[in-house]
Amino acid sequence: MLLAAGKSGRMGKSKLLLPWAGTSVVGHQLHTWQQLRPGQIAVVRAEADQALLTELDRLGVARHDQITNPRPELGMFSSIRCAAQWRGWDQGLTHWVITLGDQPHLRLETLRTLLHFSATNPDQVCQPRRLGWPHHPVVLPRKFFLELGVTPAHTLKDYLAGIPGEVTCCEIDDAGLELDLDTPADYARALARFSDNASGPDARAAGAI
């Protein structure tokens, strides 16, 4: 599940549409996750974001794999709630990955390591951790993912804090885990430092999440 409903206010333009590795930020994210052969990929977008809709159409993301958030101004957790309540998920799915739309700089090996860690801890919520701090993406078993649609918690962080015994972290030394693409300076720094992580637009698609 790719969160892509934010306003990108500090960037001054849609950060998901910025160039990255021969495609867009969101395009590179999709190419990267497709290489990991997930069961389904869905993108959560703002209902009124026509520019992103056009880009998702260009990238071949089917409309039935797009989740619309009618109130994105309520913040990231509103998108997570929309996804947890969505009825378009494949019934055979057992785990969900919540990943930020502005993390194109994460290494493919980082994501692969996190998924392997989750497979060895299938009953727990799994996160990557670096220098003592947990980060996104977050992998949740079905039970916890569905709870996100009804929890009284106001943020994902609050929800996870309420189930400490159910969360485990995997130590991964990827500096990209600590980088947010919030400003033009962040974007320039990410391009300069992490563009070698890019697998490029010609990565073979092999499944969905």
N, C-alpha and C positions, 0 to 999 in steps of 0.2 A: 504494500500500500504506500503509494508515493504522495506525500502531502504537498500540494501545489496551489493552495488557495490564498496564500499571503499577499499583502499589498505591495511589498518591496518598497516601502516608503522611504527608507534611508538610502536605498540604491538610486532612487529617482526614476527608475524604469523597471520593467519586469525582469528580475534576475534569472528567472527560468528560461527566458528567451535570449539571454546573452550568449555569444559564441563560445563554444568549447569543443575542442578536438574535432573540428570539421563539421559540427552540427551545433545544436543549442545545448544549454545546461540540462534541460529536461530530456532532450534527445539522448545525450550521453548517459544520463542516469538510466533511461530505459534500455539502451544497448547493454550497459553493464549488467543490469539485473537479468536480462534475458539470457546472458551467458551462464547464469547460475541455475537455469532450468527450474524455475519455481512453478507452482501449480496454477497461479493466476496473477496477473498484474492489474491493479486498478489505480487510477489517478484521481485524487480528490481535488477538485477545482472550484473556484468561485463561480456561481451560477451565471454571473454577468460578464465573465472574463472572455470576451470574444477573441482577443488576440491569442490567448492560450488555447482556446478551442480550435482555432485555425491551425496552430502548430501541432496539436495532437492529431488532428485530421491528416496533416502532412506526414506525420510520423507513422500513420497507420494504426493509431490507438482507436479501437472500436468504441462507438458511443456506449455500448452496453458494458464497457469496462471503465467508464467515467462516472464518478460519484460527484454530484453537485452539492455544494454547501450554499444554502440560501442566505446565511448570515455569517460570512467569513470575518466580519468586523468583530465578532465575539472571540476571535483568537484561535490558535492552533487546536485547542482541545475541542472546539466546535466541529472541526473537520474530522477529528478522531471519533467523536460521537456519531457523526453522520455515517462514517465508514462502519462502525460497530453495529449500527442499526440497519444498514443497507441489506437488501434482500437479493442482491445480485451475486453473492459469493458462491462459488462452487461448493456443493454440499460435502465433497470429500476432503476439504481442507482441514488440517489439524492445527496449523500454526500460522500466525500472521507476523509479518515484519512491518513495523512502522518506521519509515525512512523519510528524511527531510528532502524536499525537492532541490535544495541548494547544496548538496553534498557530492558534486561530480568528482571532487578531488580525492575521494576515498579510494584506496587501492582495492583492486578486485580480490587480492589475497586476504585483505582485511575482512571483506564481506564473506568470503568463503570460510575463513577461520571462525567467524561468528556463527555461521549456519552449522558448521560441524560441531561447535560447542553446544549449540542448542539441541542438536540431534543426540548428543550424549547426556543432555539434561532435559529430557522431553517434557517433564512436568513443571518446569520452572520458567519464569520470565528471565530472559537472558539479554545482557547488555555488554558492549565492549567497554573496557576501562583502561585509562592511561593516566599515569602519575597520580593514582588514587581517586580519580574522578570518573563516574560513569557517563556515557555518551549515547547518542543515537548512532545507528539504528537500534530499535528494541524489538526483540522477538517474543511473541506472546502465544502460549497455548490457547486453544479455543475458549476454555472456561474464562480466562482472564480477559481475552479480547472482547467477548460478548458482555462482560461486566462493564466495560468502558461505555457502553451505550446507556447504562442506567445508574452508574455510580454517582453519589453526591459530591465527589471530589471535583475541584475546579480546574485542575491541570493534571497532565499525565504524571508529573513529578509528585504531586500530592497523592495520586492514586497508588503509585509504586511505594511511596513512603508508608502507606497504610497496610502493605502486605510484605514487610521486610523479609520474612522467612521464606517467601516464595520467589525472591529475586536473587539471581546469581550473576557474577560478572566474569568476563574473560579478559585477561590482560593482553592487550595488543599495542605494540609500539608503532603507532601510525599517527604522526603529528597532525594529519588532516582531521582527526577526530575532534581536535580542539579549535578548529577554524570555522567561523560562521561567515557566510558571504552576505554581509549586511550592507556594506558601503562600497563605493567605487574603489577605494583603497584596498579593501578586503579582496575584491575581485582581481585587481592587478597583482596583489601579493600571491593569490592562489594560482594565477596563470604562470607567474614567474617560478613558483616553487614546486607546484604539483602537476604541471601540464604533462610531465613525463609519465604520470600515472594513467593517462588517457589511453584507452584501448582503441579509440577511433570509431568512426561511423560505420565501418564495414564489419563490425563484430557480428558473428552468426547468431541469430535469434534461435533459442531452443527452449521454448516453454513459456511459462508465465507465473505470476505470483498474485 
